[in-house]
Amino acid sequence: MRLQAFLASLLCVLLVYAPAAAGAGSAVVGRISTKGTVEINGKPTPTEASVFAGDRIATRQNSALALNLTGGNQLLLPERSTAQVNRAGNEVRVRLENGALGVVQRSGETLVVEANGVLIQAREKQIGIYEVAVNGKGLKVVARKGAALVKAADRNVEVPEGMALDATVGAAAQGAAGAAAGLTPLQTAVLVASAVGGFTGLILGIVAISRSNPKDCKAISVTGEIVCD
């Protein structure tokens, strides 16, 4: 009887504390502020909410969000965009599934964007504003402040400030090296002058572009416009 009572008590304790323990194991990567309809893991979210490692965030039409990462950097999503956020140590990895995103790099925490099997990050860890967009096999990267680095299976490309990379990605890399890296090659890659407006659909305020360390950015309208103070 004593053993049965002990097991029953232990089961009750596990039922009470297991959900809390599971939640504690998920690392918070930041908090979002939203305009319009935004979903986390397929469920509508309030205008402000925490985002955990492994969460998938998505914006619907006429919507936008700004994700303030715990390390001080920011991730910006315009309308009709989806991305999954993960963390490994001091590195935040964001996989852009469709649409576009913008990154404001203002801290030493490493922030890497994965899009169509290609990796993108700011060249300088504490200075960088860039945009990334995918459309089928198409990839676009715009460096607004500082240079952006694009790493593919067959080459690395530096996108200078004020320039844009217009590229097409190929099939998954073959061979042990390519498979281990998990990268795809760039079939074509052309550097062109960046237009004033964000062709990815993301609009960053001119004040943010002119500052070496811009302040917080936020979505200001349901049209997807995002500006930085």
N, C-alpha and C positions, 0 to 999 in steps of 0.2 A: 504494500500500500504506500509505504513511504517513497519507494522508487517511482510509482505511478504519479504520486503527488508532485514529486520533484520534476518529472518529465513534463507534466501539465503546466507547471509554473514556468519552466524553461521555454516551452512553446509559446506561452503568452508573452514572455519577454521578447522573443524573436519576432513575433508578429507586430509588436509595438515599435521595436527599434529598427527592424529591417528596412522599412521605407526610408527612414531618416538616414541610415547608413548608406543606402544606395544614392540618395540625393547628395550626401556629403562627398561621395566619390567622384561626382561630376564637377569638373573645374569650371568656374565662372570665367568667361572670356571678356565679358563687358555688358553694357546696357545699351538698349536702343531707344531712340525717340523716333516717332513715326508720323506720317501724314497719309491719310487715306487708309486703304485696306492692306495690312501687312500680316503675314502668317509665319508662325514658327512651328516647324514640323507638321504643316498642314492645318494648323488651328489658328483662327484669328487671335491677334494679340492686342492688348491695350496700347495706348500711346507711348507708354514707357514700360519696359520689361527687361529682365536679365536674360542673357544668352549664355548657354553652356556649351562646352566642347562637344562636338558632334551634332549640334543643332543645324537645321536647314532653315534659312530665312528666305522669304519670297515676298515680292511686292506685286500687287495687281495693277491694273490700269489706273492712271491718275493717282499714283501713290509713290512714296519715297521713304527712305529711312536713313538714319545716321547711327552707326554702331560705335560707341565710345569704348575702346579696348582698355583693359585694366592697366596695360603698360604705357598708355598715353597716346597711342596712335588711333586713327579713325578710319572706318570703312563706310563708304557711302553707296547706297543702291538707289538708282532711279526706278521708274516704273517698269513692270514686266521683267523683272530680273530675279534670279535664284542663285543662292550661294550657300555652301556648307562650310562651317567654321570649326577648326580643330586646333588643339594646342599640344605641343610636344616640348616640354621644358620651357625655355624662354622664347620659343618660336611659335608664332601663330601662322597656321596654314589655312588659306581660304581657297576653296575650289569653286570657281565660277561655272555654273552649269548652263546658264543661258542669260542673255541680256548683257548688262554692263555693270561696272562698279568703279568707284574712285577710291584712292588711298591717300590719306594725309599722314606722312611719316614724320613724326616729330620727336621720337624717343629712340633709345638704343635697342629696344626690343625688336627682334627680327620679325618682319611680316612678309610672307611669301604668298603670291597669288598663283594658283594653278588654273590654266585655261586651255582647253583643247590639248592637254598633255604637254604644255609648255609652262615654264616657271618664270614669273616676273617679280622683281623687287626693286626698291630704290637702291642706287649705287651707294649713296651715303646713308647710313642708318638713321641719322638724326635730321636729315633734310630731304624731303621728297614729296611731290604731289603728282600723281599720275592716274590715268584712266585706262581701263581694259574693257574690250567688248568682244563678244564672240557671235558669229552668225554662220551656222553650219561648220565648215572647215575653215572659215575665215577668222582671222585674229587681228585686232587693232589695239595698239598701245600708244598712248599720247603722254609725253613727258611735259608736265606743266611747270614744275619747279624741280631743278636738279635732274640728273640723268636717271633713266630706268634701265635695268639689265634684264635681257630676255635670254633664257637658257633653254635650248632645244637639244635634241639628240645629236644633230650633226653640226651645230655651231652655237656660239654665243654672240648676241648682238647688243650693243649699247645704243640706246635711244637718247640722244642729247636733248637737253632742255629746249623746248620750243619745237621739237620734231615729233613726227608720228611714224610708227612702223605699221605698214599694211602688209599682212602676210597670209599665206595659205599653208596649213599644216598637212603633213602626209599621214600615212598609216603608221601604226605603232612600230617603234624601232625593233629591228631584228638583232639576234645575237645576244650573248650573255651580258655585255656591257649595256646595251640598250634596254634589255629587259630589266636589269638591276636598277637602272636609273628611272625606268618607267616613263621616259620622255618620248615625244614624237618629233620627227624632223620637220624643218621648215622647207616646204617645196619651193616657195617663192617668198622673198622678203624685200620690200622696198621702203626706204626712208624718204618721207616727204615732209614739207613744211607743215606745221600744225596750224589748223584754222583757228580763228579767234573763239568760235563756239565749239563746244564739245560734241564731236560727231558721234560719240558714243551715246549721246542723249543725256549726259550728265553735265550740268553747268556749275562751275566753281566760281565764286566771287573773285573779282579782280584784286581785292585787298589780300585775299589768301595767296594768290599767285605772287604778289610783290613782296610778301613777308618771308624771311628765312625760317621763321618758326611761328606759323599761323596759329591763332587761337581756335577754340572749338568751332566746328561746322555743324550745320543743322538743316533739315528740310524746312523750307519756309512756305511751301504751297503744295497742293495736291497735283500740280502739273509735273512734279518731279524736280523742281528747281531746288538746288542746295547751295548755300552760300557760307562763307567762313568769315568770322569777325577779324 
